[in-house]
Amino acid sequence: MSTLITITHEDCLGHDTGPYHRERPARLETVRAVIDRMGLPIVEALEASEADLLLGHDPRYLAALEEVFAREAHFDLDEDTHVSPGSRRAALLGAGGALQGVDLVLSGDTTRAFVATRPPGHHATRTRAMGFCIYGNAALAARHALERHGLSRVAVLDFDVHHGNGTQDILWDEQRTFFVSSHQEPETLWPGTGEASETGAHDNVLNLPLASGTGTQEMRAAWESALARLDAFAPELIILSAGFDAHRDDDISGLLWTGADYTWLTEAICAVAARHCDGRIVSCLEGGYHLPALAEGVEAHLGALAG
């Protein structure tokens, strides 16, 4: 059994957002190059089915998306979220790859899985696409683990620099989950959600807003407190929304994380996983737009996941 398997697909490069969009194919090419350099095992992602998507999305939203995809043309779902003829398959592979990661980890084929796909997912709500995201990959994976694998406690941890508002929306009423998101303060960064006062319908949401200009000391203090709550929750599976745009070199935000911070955080999460769920983690790629910083963060993350 491999400790860490990566799940990806070349067709995710076919999601064409245009030459000036931040969420561009070069991001995934950069991540896939890191995976190749590290010599990690690769499994091809599989598409999600409609039943998979209905685990977290409204059927009317899915029907509206299908009408857009049927045009096989370039189209703006909102001012940030663009689709092209290759986007439907790419998005289905992203959602399907996340569920596939859960299957592989819970079947014992691997301890950990890293889903290297695009578009990202943590801003997609039950009813709309937004923030480069079409389907809520991590939230769907959590619901898949609960409904189809019979788990009773699943944690979703999001360290992208933006608040995982879509994941929060999908899991807000799900008392079998514990969702944690660290992100730059809502007052200074899109999407303007993620206040500490947002705690979920069952006290199952923990938001960790961080001030612009802060780095290692503040992020570690925030996550140490969150991981203490995670220990108390005793998850049977941990799912990660792994964004790398809090890196000091990524100009999309004002946080000052380093590669060493991603190593520290991943190792700390792995320690909780070892105590409660036999080390089982599924990590889904989210943001990261400065390519050298993205490569540094992903390599640090994967190195810690692989032990």
N, C-alpha and C positions, 0 to 999 in steps of 0.2 A: 504494500500500500504506500502510495506517495503521500508525503506530508502536505504538499501544496500542489494543486492542479490549476492551471489557468484556462479560462473559457473565453474564446474570441471567435471572430469570423471576418474574413476579408470583405464580405459584402457590407459590413458596417461602414466601410470607406465610401460606399455609394450614396450615402446621405449627403447631398450637395447643398451646402448652405450659402454658397457664393464666395467670391475671392476675398472679401473683407470681413467675413464673420469670424468672431472669436472661436466659436465651436466648429472647428474645421477638421477635415480628414487628417491633417498633419499631426493632430493631437494623438489619434489612435496609432498612427504610424510610429510616433515616438515611443508610445507605451509598448507596442509590439516589439520594437527594437530592443527595449530593456528586457523584455521576457526572453527574447532569443539570446541575448548576451548572457543572461543568467542561466540559460539552459533548462528552463522550467518546462514540465510536461504541458502540452496543449491539447485541449479538446475543442472540437468545433461546436459553436453554439447552435441550438435548435430554436425554431420559431415558437413563440407563444400561440396558443389557440384562443379563440373567442372566449371559451370557458375560463381560461387562465386570466384574461383581462377583466372579466366580470367579477373576479375576486376583489377588485378594488375600484372599478370604474363603472359609471352609470351607462346603461345600454344606449341611451340617447346620444351620449358623447361619442361612444364607439361608432354608432351609425353615422354621425356627422363626419367623423374622421374618414370613414370608408368612402363617403361621397367625395371628399377632397382627394383622397388617394386615387380614386377611379379616374380622375382627370389626367393623371400621369403628367403633371406639369409642376412648375415651380409656383409656390403659393405661400403667403404669410399667414400663419395661424394667429399670430399677434406680432407686435413690432419687433420682438426678439426671436420668435420661433418660426423658422422657415422649413418648408418641406419641398422635396423634389421627387422625380420618378423613383429614385432608389430609397426613399425615406421609409416607406411602409415596411419593406423587408428589414432594413436596419433596425427600426424601432421594435419590430417583433422579435428579432434576434436578441436585442438587449433585454427585453422582458423575459423571453424564453430562457436566455442564458442565466438569468438570476434564479429562476425556478429550477433550472438544471443544476445549478450550484448547490441548492438545497438538497436535491435528490442525491447527488453524489456524496455529499457530506453525511447525510443521515443514513445512507445505505452502507457507509463504512468504506467506500471506495477511496476516500481521501479524508484527511482531517480538516483541510481548509481549501477554499476555492476562491480565486480572484477572477471576476467577470470583467474582461477588458473589451467593452463594446461602446458604441455611441449610436444615437444621442443619449445624454444622461437622463436621469429620471426623477430626481427628488423634488422638483417643482411642479410636476404634473399632479393636479388634484383629481378628485373623483370625476369632475365634470369639465375640465378644461386643460389644454396644453398651455405651458408658459415657461419662460426662462430657459429656452433651448430644449425643454423636456416634453415628451409626448405621452409616454406611459410611466407609471410610478414603479419602477423596477424593484427597488428595495422593499417597498410596502407590499407589492404583490408577492414577493418572495416570503415575507413574513406571514401573510395570509395563507399562502400555499402550505407552509410548515404547520400552521395551526389546523387548517381545515382538512388537509389531505394526509398529513403525517401524524396527526393526533397530538401534537405538542400542546402544552398548556402555558408555557412562558417563553416568549421570544423577545429578545432585545434588538432594537435597531439604533445604531449609534452613527451619527452624521458629523464629520469634522470638515466638511466643505466650508468655505468662508461665508457662503450665503445660507440663510436659514432654509432648512428642508421643509418648507411650508406645505408642499404636496404630500409628503410622507405624513406629516402631522395631521393634515386634513383626512387622509384615508384611515389613519389609526386612532383618531381622536376618541372614538367611542369604543375602542377595542381594549378591554381591560386585561386581556391576556398578553398585551405587549407593553414594553417600556421603551419609549422613544426619547433619545437624548440628541440635542443639536447644539454644537458650539458654532458661533458665527460672529461676524462683526455686528456691532450694535445696530438695531433696526433704524435708528435715527440717521445713520450715516451710510447705510448700504441697502440696496434692493434685496428682497422685495418689501421691506418695511414691516415684516412680521418677526416673531420670535422673542417677544418680551418674556422676562422671567415669570410674569403673571399668567402666562398661557400654560396651563398645567394639565390639560386633557380632562375628559369627562370623569375619569376615575383616578386622578392624580397619577396618570401614566405617562405624562410628558414632562421633560425637564429641559428647559432652554438655558443656554449659557452664553448670553451676549457679552462680547469682548470689545473694549474700546479700541478705536483706530490708534495705531502706533504702539500697541502692546505686543509682546512676544512671549518668549519662553517661560518666564516666571509666572505670568498671569495665566497662560493657557494650562500650564501644569497644575497650578493651584485649582483652577476650575475643574479640570478633568479628574483630579484626585478626589474631589468631593463627589463628582458624578459616579466615579467607579465604586465608591463606598456604597452608594445607593444601588448600583448594579449588583454588587455582591449580595445585598439584602434581597434583591429581586430573584437571585439564583436562576439565571436563564438556562434553558435547555438548548438554546442555539443563539448565537450572536450574528447579526447581519450588519455590515458596515456600508455606509455611503461615504466612499473614500474620495474626497475632493482634495486637490493639492494647490488651490488658488489662495490659501492663506500664507503661502511662501513669501518671504520678504521681497523676492524679485518679481512677483506677479503684480502688475500695476492695476489689476481690476479691484484691488482692495488695499486697505491700510494696515493689515496685520503683518507681523514680522517673524513668522515661523521659519525654521530651518530644517534641513534634512534630518538633523539629530532629533528635532522635535517629533517628526513622523516616526522615527525609530522608537523613541521613548513611549509615545502614545500607543503604537501598535503592540509593543512588548507588554505594556501595562494591561491592555485589553486581552492579550493572549494569556496573561497570568490569571485573569478572572475566568476566562474560558476554561483553563486547565482545572480550576477549582470546581466548576459547576457543570460543564457540558462536554467533558472529554476533549477539550480544546477546539470544539467545532465552531468554525467561523466561515461565513460567506461574505466576501468583500466585493462591492460593485463600484466601478469607476464612475465618478461624478465630474467635477470641474478641475481646472488647471490649464492656464492659457499661455503661460510663458514656457516655451518648450524645454529649455535646459532645466528650469526649476521643476517642471512636471516630471522630467526624467529622474532628477535627483530624489524627489519625493516618492515616486513609484518604486524606485530601486530600494530606498530605505524601508518602505512599507512591505515590499515583497521579501526582502531579506529577513525582516522580523517575523513575518508570517511563516516563512520556511524554517525558522528556528536556527 
